[in-house]
């Protein structure tokens, strides 16, 4: 991870409302994250076609970028806000726990002598083809090292900020979760791996749910149009039984504060029935 200078410094007057130095460092950093997530649009064209410049100045001017550009811009905004923000690259895991086919870039910020991971790209709904309805996502803002390592593995072990850093094998073998799941105090108990091969006609999904949040577990055989509900019970530990056909399935877990309200996708499993 390292700082990168750019021509964004010429935009200082325009950035003052976003990157001022007043107030709590956490609030200032959140303002930077929220500005990037709400103002930028993920540039899928730079992934599938010719790659546009990803320096901070170009991304700021065009309001578009990929992970590299998002992270470079946050470094520059951090300078204006007086928050040390570093740029880093490494490997990440997909929602089903598999290693992503390409590398990724994100940030780390030092606040009150502690390091936190920030991934504005993964908090941006336009990455998934969404609009602006959910621009307040903060699943990947201020992620502590013990949680960030679930799905982000920096190329340099020292940037894990862990006393016992993970190697690549340990990173890929660990139980899959997401920062959003951890922030809700949920713990995936079973299955132990995000990619599972079974010979039974169903699989049990078990999560500890101490806050008694409203949870839904849904399953979809690959090739089917929609997910269907998995019957469940919850006494502080959710137990859902998902029926399986032969072949691969996608299982997703959703959480909401109210039974009839908005539910957020917080975990995903890939299950293959032999």
C-alpha positions as CSV (number, residue, x, y, z in Angstrom):
1,X,0.0,0.0,0.0
2,X,1.3,3.5,-0.8
3,X,0.2,7.0,-1.5
4,X,-0.1,8.2,-5.0
5,X,-0.1,11.9,-5.9
6,X,-2.4,13.2,-8.6
7,X,-3.8,16.4,-10.1
8,X,-6.8,16.3,-7.8
9,X,-5.0,18.9,-5.8
10,X,-6.1,21.4,-8.4
11,X,-9.6,20.7,-7.4
12,X,-9.2,21.8,-3.8
13,X,-12.0,24.4,-3.7
14,X,-14.5,21.9,-5.1
15,X,-13.5,19.3,-2.5
16,X,-13.7,21.5,0.6
17,X,-17.3,20.5,1.4
18,X,-16.4,16.9,1.2
19,X,-12.9,16.7,2.6
20,X,-12.8,19.3,5.3
21,X,-10.6,18.8,8.4
22,X,-13.2,19.6,11.0
23,X,-15.0,17.1,13.1
24,X,-14.3,13.5,14.2
25,X,-12.0,11.5,12.0
26,X,-14.5,8.7,11.6
27,X,-17.2,11.2,10.4
28,X,-14.7,12.8,8.0
29,X,-13.7,9.4,6.6
30,X,-17.3,8.3,6.2
31,X,-18.1,11.5,4.3
32,X,-15.3,10.6,1.8
33,X,-16.5,7.1,1.4
34,X,-20.1,8.2,1.0
35,X,-19.1,10.8,-1.6
36,X,-17.2,8.2,-3.7
37,X,-20.0,5.6,-3.5
38,X,-22.8,8.1,-4.4
39,X,-20.9,10.2,-7.0
40,X,-19.0,7.5,-8.9
41,X,-20.4,4.9,-11.3
42,X,-18.6,1.6,-11.8
43,X,-17.1,1.5,-15.3
44,X,-17.9,-2.0,-16.6
45,X,-16.5,-0.9,-20.0
46,X,-13.0,-0.7,-18.5
47,X,-13.4,-4.3,-17.4
48,X,-14.7,-5.8,-20.7
49,X,-13.0,-3.4,-23.1
50,X,-10.3,-0.8,-23.3
51,X,-9.3,0.3,-19.8
52,X,-9.6,4.0,-19.2
53,X,-7.1,5.9,-17.0
54,X,-7.6,5.1,-13.3
55,X,-5.6,7.9,-11.7
56,X,-7.4,10.0,-9.1
57,X,-7.7,13.0,-11.3
58,X,-9.3,11.1,-14.2
59,X,-11.7,9.3,-12.0
60,X,-12.7,12.5,-10.2
61,X,-13.3,14.3,-13.5
62,X,-15.1,11.5,-15.3
63,X,-17.1,10.3,-12.2
64,X,-16.4,6.7,-13.4
65,X,-13.8,4.1,-12.5
66,X,-13.0,0.6,-11.4
67,X,-11.7,-0.6,-8.1
68,X,-8.2,0.9,-8.8
69,X,-9.7,4.3,-9.5
70,X,-12.0,4.3,-6.5
71,X,-9.1,3.5,-4.2
72,X,-6.7,6.0,-5.8
73,X,-9.3,8.8,-5.4
74,X,-9.9,7.9,-1.7
75,X,-6.2,8.3,-1.1
76,X,-6.3,11.8,-2.4
77,X,-9.5,12.7,-0.6
78,X,-7.9,11.5,2.6
79,X,-5.1,13.9,2.2
80,X,-7.5,16.8,2.1
81,X,-9.4,15.5,5.2
82,X,-6.2,14.9,7.2
83,X,-6.8,11.1,7.4
84,X,-4.0,8.7,6.4
85,X,-5.5,6.6,3.7
86,X,-3.4,3.9,1.9
87,X,-3.9,2.1,-1.4
88,X,-3.6,-1.6,-1.6
89,X,-4.1,-4.6,-3.9
90,X,-4.6,-8.3,-3.3
91,X,-7.0,-11.2,-3.7
92,X,-10.6,-11.3,-2.8
93,X,-13.3,-14.0,-2.5
94,X,-16.6,-14.1,-4.3
95,X,-19.9,-14.1,-2.4
96,X,-19.9,-18.0,-2.6
97,X,-16.4,-18.2,-1.1
98,X,-14.4,-18.9,-4.3
99,X,-11.4,-16.9,-5.2
100,X,-12.2,-14.1,-7.6
101,X,-10.6,-14.5,-11.1
102,X,-8.9,-11.1,-11.0
103,X,-7.2,-9.0,-8.4
104,X,-8.8,-6.1,-6.5
105,X,-7.8,-2.8,-5.1
106,X,-9.1,-1.2,-1.9
107,X,-8.0,1.1,1.0
108,X,-6.9,1.1,4.6
109,X,-7.3,4.1,6.8
110,X,-5.5,4.8,10.1
111,X,-7.8,6.4,12.7
112,X,-7.0,6.8,16.4
113,X,-4.0,4.6,16.0
114,X,-6.0,1.7,14.5
115,X,-6.2,0.5,10.9
116,X,-9.5,-0.1,9.2
117,X,-10.3,-1.5,5.7
118,X,-12.4,0.5,3.3
119,X,-13.8,-0.9,0.1
120,X,-15.9,1.8,-1.6
121,X,-16.1,-0.3,-4.7
122,X,-17.9,-3.1,-3.0
123,X,-20.3,-0.7,-1.3
124,X,-21.3,0.9,-4.6
125,X,-24.6,-0.7,-5.9
126,X,-23.6,0.3,-9.5
127,X,-21.0,-2.4,-9.4
128,X,-23.9,-4.9,-9.5
129,X,-25.8,-3.0,-12.1
130,X,-28.0,-1.3,-9.5
131,X,-29.0,2.3,-9.4
132,X,-28.9,4.9,-6.6
133,X,-31.4,3.5,-4.2
134,X,-28.9,1.9,-1.8
135,X,-26.1,4.3,-1.9
136,X,-25.9,4.4,1.9
137,X,-24.3,0.9,2.1
138,X,-21.4,0.8,4.6
139,X,-20.7,-2.9,4.8
140,X,-17.1,-2.3,3.8
141,X,-16.5,0.9,5.8
142,X,-14.3,0.7,8.9
143,X,-13.9,-3.1,8.6
144,X,-11.6,-4.3,11.4
145,X,-8.7,-6.5,10.4
146,X,-10.2,-9.6,12.0
147,X,-13.3,-9.3,9.7
148,X,-11.6,-7.9,6.6
149,X,-9.6,-11.1,6.2
150,X,-12.7,-13.1,5.5
151,X,-12.7,-11.9,1.9
152,X,-9.8,-9.5,1.4
153,X,-6.2,-10.8,1.3
154,X,-3.5,-8.1,0.7
155,X,-0.5,-9.0,-1.4
156,X,1.7,-7.9,1.5
157,X,1.0,-9.8,4.7
158,X,1.9,-6.8,6.9
159,X,-1.2,-5.0,5.5
160,X,-3.5,-7.6,7.1
161,X,-2.8,-5.9,10.5
162,X,-3.0,-9.3,12.2
163,X,-0.6,-10.8,14.8
164,X,-0.7,-14.1,12.8
165,X,-1.2,-13.3,9.1
166,X,-3.1,-15.7,6.9
167,X,-1.4,-17.3,3.9
168,X,-3.3,-17.9,0.7
169,X,-4.4,-21.4,1.6
170,X,-5.7,-20.4,5.0
171,X,-7.5,-17.5,3.5
172,X,-9.4,-19.7,1.0
173,X,-10.1,-22.5,3.5
174,X,-11.8,-20.3,6.2
175,X,-15.5,-20.3,6.6
176,X,-17.1,-17.7,4.4
177,X,-18.8,-14.7,5.9
178,X,-19.2,-11.0,5.0
179,X,-18.5,-7.8,7.1
180,X,-22.3,-7.1,7.0
181,X,-22.9,-10.5,8.7
182,X,-20.3,-9.9,11.3
183,X,-21.6,-6.4,12.1
184,X,-25.1,-7.9,12.7
185,X,-23.5,-10.3,15.2
186,X,-24.5,-13.3,13.1
187,X,-22.3,-16.4,13.0
188,X,-22.6,-19.0,10.3
189,X,-22.3,-22.4,12.1
190,X,-23.1,-24.8,9.4
191,X,-22.1,-25.6,6.7
192,X,-18.4,-24.9,7.6
193,X,-17.3,-24.3,4.1
194,X,-18.9,-21.9,1.5
195,X,-18.6,-24.5,-1.2
196,X,-20.2,-27.9,-0.2
197,X,-20.6,-31.2,-2.0
198,X,-23.3,-33.5,-0.5
199,X,-25.2,-36.7,-1.3
200,X,-28.4,-35.9,0.6
201,X,-31.7,-34.4,-0.6
202,X,-31.4,-31.4,1.7
203,X,-28.8,-29.3,3.6
204,X,-29.1,-27.5,6.9
205,X,-28.0,-23.9,7.2
206,X,-27.4,-22.9,10.8
207,X,-26.7,-19.3,12.1
208,X,-26.4,-18.0,15.6
209,X,-28.7,-15.0,15.8
210,X,-28.3,-13.4,19.2
211,X,-30.1,-10.2,18.2
212,X,-33.1,-12.1,16.9
213,X,-33.0,-10.4,13.6
214,X,-35.5,-11.5,10.9
215,X,-33.7,-13.9,8.6
216,X,-34.6,-15.7,5.4
217,X,-32.7,-18.5,3.7
218,X,-33.5,-19.1,0.0
219,X,-32.3,-21.8,-2.4
220,X,-32.2,-21.9,-6.2
221,X,-31.1,-24.9,-8.3
222,X,-28.8,-23.6,-11.1
223,X,-30.9,-23.0,-14.2
224,X,-34.1,-22.3,-12.2
225,X,-35.6,-18.8,-12.5
226,X,-36.1,-17.9,-8.8
227,X,-35.0,-18.7,-5.3
228,X,-37.5,-20.5,-3.0
229,X,-37.8,-20.2,0.8
230,X,-36.1,-22.9,3.0
231,X,-38.3,-23.8,5.9
232,X,-36.8,-22.6,9.1
233,X,-37.1,-22.0,12.9
234,X,-35.3,-19.5,15.1
235,X,-34.9,-19.6,18.9
236,X,-31.7,-17.4,18.8
237,X,-30.2,-19.9,16.5
238,X,-31.6,-20.1,13.0
239,X,-32.0,-23.5,11.5
240,X,-33.1,-23.7,7.9
241,X,-33.5,-26.9,5.8
242,X,-33.0,-26.4,2.1
243,X,-34.2,-29.0,-0.3
244,X,-31.8,-30.1,-3.0
245,X,-32.1,-31.7,-6.5
246,X,-29.2,-33.3,-8.3
247,X,-26.7,-30.7,-9.4
248,X,-25.5,-27.3,-8.2
249,X,-27.5,-24.9,-6.1
250,X,-27.2,-21.3,-4.9
251,X,-28.2,-20.6,-1.3
252,X,-28.6,-17.1,0.0
253,X,-29.2,-15.6,3.5
254,X,-31.0,-12.3,4.0
255,X,-31.5,-10.2,7.1
256,X,-33.9,-7.5,8.1
257,X,-34.8,-5.4,11.1
258,X,-38.5,-6.0,10.7
259,X,-40.5,-9.0,9.4
260,X,-42.1,-7.0,6.7
261,X,-39.5,-4.6,5.4
262,X,-36.2,-4.5,3.6
263,X,-34.0,-7.5,3.7
264,X,-30.3,-7.4,2.8
265,X,-28.2,-10.2,1.3
266,X,-25.6,-11.1,3.9
267,X,-24.2,-14.6,2.9
268,X,-24.1,-17.0,0.0
269,X,-23.3,-20.7,-0.3
270,X,-22.6,-22.9,-3.3
271,X,-24.0,-26.5,-2.8
272,X,-23.7,-29.4,-5.2
273,X,-25.8,-32.5,-4.7
274,X,-24.2,-35.7,-6.2
